[in-house]
Amino acid sequence: MAHIAFLVDNHFEQVELTGPWDQLRAKGHRTTLIATQQKELQGLNHVDMGDRFHADLLLSEASVADFDALVLPGGTVNSDAVRANPEVLAFVKKFATLPKPIAAICHAPWVLVSSGLARGKTLTAYHTIKDDLQNAGAIYTDQAVCIDHYLITSRCPDDIDAFSAAIDDMLTGAAPVDDSILN
C-alpha cells in the first residue's frame, strides 16, 4: 500500500489529522507525521486544546521521494503557519511536479494558494476561505470533496469520511491521478 505524509505545524485541527490517519491506516496505508519545526505538537479541538502528538520526522528530514501522497490537515492556526513557511511550500511544489496526490482539508487549501497551485483548479475548503481561493484564481465549489487532477480538497471535519475515501481511491487506482494538465 501507499506511504502517506501528514504535514502539520503546531495547533492543527486534531480530528483532521486523526480521522484520515486512522481511516487510511485501516485501509493498509502507512502514515508518517511530519512537523515543520518541532516534534512535540499540540492538537486543537476547534479553539480548545486537544491531545499532544509526537511527529515522526521534521520537515528538514523528509524527502518527497519517500512518500506516495501528502495530506495537509487544517485548523486556522496551523494552516496560517504552514502557508507562510517557504520550506513547506517547496515540499508541496515537489509533490505537484511529480505529480503525487496532495490532499488538503478545511483551511489547509491556503497552502495551495501560497504555493501557486490553486490557479485554474476547482477546489473546496472551509467557507471562510472561499474568497482567498477565488482571488488566487481557483474555482470554488461547495461540496464534501473536490478532485482536480492530483489535488483532493475537502471542507470540514464533517467531510472526513469522503475525504479519506477519495485519498484511498486515488492511491489504489480507483480514481487515478490525471496529470495531463499541470501548472
C-alpha atoms as one frame of an Amber mdcrd trajectory, in Angstrom:
protein
   0.000   0.000   0.000   0.929   3.672  -0.128   3.134   5.677   2.212   1.365
   8.922   3.135   2.959  12.029   4.650   0.820  14.121   7.010   2.360  17.583
   7.360   1.484  19.964  10.194   2.734  22.851  12.253   1.604  23.258  15.849
  -2.082  23.740  16.785  -3.675  21.789  13.918  -7.321  20.707  13.947  -6.912
  17.357  15.680  -9.756  15.429  14.028  -8.491  16.490  10.583  -5.290  14.612
  11.390  -6.633  11.653  13.361  -9.701  10.956  11.201  -7.909  10.490   7.854
  -4.875   8.971   9.628  -6.956   6.222  11.253  -9.111   5.579   8.192  -6.166
   5.357   5.794  -4.198   3.107   8.161  -7.276   0.858   8.421  -7.105   0.524
   4.612  -3.490  -0.680   4.908  -1.635   2.528   4.104   1.488   3.560   6.005
   1.453   7.036   7.555   4.179   9.372   8.791   3.610  12.550  10.780   5.918
  15.357   9.666   6.236  18.579  11.639   7.618  21.844  10.380   9.768  22.922
  13.339   9.255  20.835  16.478   8.387  17.209  17.093   6.208  17.872  20.140
   2.864  19.122  18.853  -0.450  20.271  20.256  -3.724  19.418  18.568  -6.792
  21.619  18.828 -10.490  20.793  19.012 -11.618  23.992  17.318 -10.319  26.534
  19.875  -9.843  24.162  22.825  -6.612  22.310  23.495  -6.678  18.732  22.280
  -4.143  15.947  22.618  -0.375  16.141  22.379   1.337  14.406  19.461   4.903
  13.442  18.617   5.987  13.814  14.996   7.948  11.046  13.309  10.082  13.487
  11.315  10.860  17.141  10.973  10.302  18.589   7.522  14.054  19.137   7.152
  14.490  15.334   7.478  11.748  14.396   4.987  12.078  13.599   1.302   9.198
  13.698  -1.175  10.691  10.598  -2.815   9.786   8.568   0.291   6.049   9.244
   0.024   3.214   8.473  -2.366   0.880  11.257  -1.178   0.688  14.287   1.078
  -2.161  15.147   3.458  -2.480  18.656   4.883  -4.779  18.783   7.917  -6.391
  22.139   8.601  -7.030  24.372  11.525  -6.660  28.121  11.198  -3.507  28.496
  13.292  -1.767  25.512  11.691  -2.701  26.402   8.124  -1.663  30.025   8.512
   1.756  28.964   9.852   2.262  26.270   7.224   1.412  28.516   4.281   3.991
  31.091   5.419   6.819  28.544   5.607   8.998  28.544   2.437  10.262  25.026
   3.203   6.659  23.742   3.280   5.817  25.471   0.003   8.858  23.928  -1.696
   7.897  20.481  -0.339   4.325  20.840  -1.616   5.505  22.052  -5.036   7.754
  18.976  -5.345   4.703  16.736  -4.822   2.873  18.697  -7.522   5.645  18.428
 -10.113   5.769  14.627  -9.940   2.623  14.697  -9.651   1.727  12.894  -6.451
  -1.630  13.361  -4.720  -1.952  16.343  -2.372  -4.991  16.325  -0.087  -5.963
  19.442   1.890  -8.924  19.873   4.223 -10.657  22.869   5.816  -8.188  25.815
   5.980  -5.283  23.798   4.512  -6.105  24.789   0.894  -4.474  28.096   1.885
  -1.230  26.188   1.277  -2.328  25.570  -2.317  -2.901  29.314  -2.707   0.502
  30.260  -1.268   2.330  27.604  -3.284   0.779  28.807  -6.539  -1.133  25.573
  -7.136  -4.682  26.955  -6.815  -4.851  28.965 -10.053  -7.150  27.320 -12.571
  -8.086  24.446 -10.254 -11.533  23.601  -8.925 -11.225  23.393  -5.138 -13.293
  23.299  -1.990 -12.407  24.396   1.530 -13.883  25.832   4.677 -16.345  28.508
   3.528 -14.412  31.393   5.129 -11.511  30.977   2.709 -13.701  30.879  -0.412
 -12.652  34.441  -1.321  -8.960  33.588  -0.849  -9.272  30.667  -3.270 -11.167
  32.708  -5.831  -8.740  35.630  -5.532  -5.929  33.154  -6.250  -7.637  32.097
  -9.475  -9.302  28.899  -8.266 -12.871  27.903  -8.961 -14.561  27.362  -5.584
 -17.174  24.666  -5.169 -19.171  23.872  -2.040 -19.076  20.081  -1.893 -17.737
  17.489   0.526 -14.797  16.535  -1.686 -13.381  18.028  -4.841 -10.800  16.271
  -7.007  -8.913  18.214  -9.656  -6.105  16.195 -11.185  -3.751  15.363  -8.288
  -5.434  17.737  -5.790  -8.048  16.497  -3.319  -9.763  19.134  -1.193 -12.476
  18.983   1.434 -14.456  21.495   3.526 -14.541  20.463   7.181 -14.489  17.637
   9.749 -17.974  16.524   8.662 -16.421  15.540   5.308 -13.567  13.399   6.682
 -15.073  10.065   5.607 -15.467  11.238   1.998 -12.045  12.941   2.099 -10.307
   9.771   3.312 -12.165   7.628   0.768 -11.078   9.951  -2.070  -7.437   9.709
  -0.960  -7.644   5.917  -0.761  -9.374   5.725  -4.168  -6.655   7.809  -5.805
  -3.867   5.778  -4.196  -5.390   2.405  -5.073  -6.207   3.351  -8.652  -9.979
   3.637  -8.238  -9.564   7.342  -9.120  -6.258   7.677 -10.993  -4.255  10.881
 -10.987  -4.836  12.832 -14.194  -1.515  14.520 -14.863  -2.387  15.754 -18.361
  -2.659  19.371 -17.188  -0.066  20.649 -14.753   0.765  24.208 -13.743
